[in-house]
Amino acid sequence: MKDSRLAEIAWLAVIAVLVAAGADLVLHFLTANRLLGTIALLVALGASIVAIRRAYVPTSPTVRADVTKSVAYCIAAVMALVTIDWSPHWAIRACITAIEVALIFDIITIAKRPRAAQE
């Protein structure tokens, strides 16, 4: 059985680079189209809350990391919503940082994930 963790990590690294390069433009677009941005980010926030609930499996050995990863994405969605709806001067960089932290934490949890049993 082939381990897909390296591909996952590589794609998340590509996403992290793209976020670092283009998140400003996306946030400015969403700010200019505030209704569209608010709806999209409320959907993302709702999905991240569902992800937190789904990640909480008390019997899982990685429950703490799974929930923390989901909370990191939820915080990134909240920061994006704050950025486009209230536009405080600090919000754009804080939002991008929150997204990058969530992606890096996701990469770390994938790298540390136990390997699947060989069949």
Secondary structure, 3 states (H helix, E strand, C coil): CCCCHHHHHHHHHHHHHHHHHHHHHHHHHHHHCHHHHHHHHHHHHHHHHHHHHHHCCCCCCCHHHHHHHHHHHHHHHHHHHHHHHHCCCCHHHHHHHHHHHHHHHHHHHHHHCCCCCCC
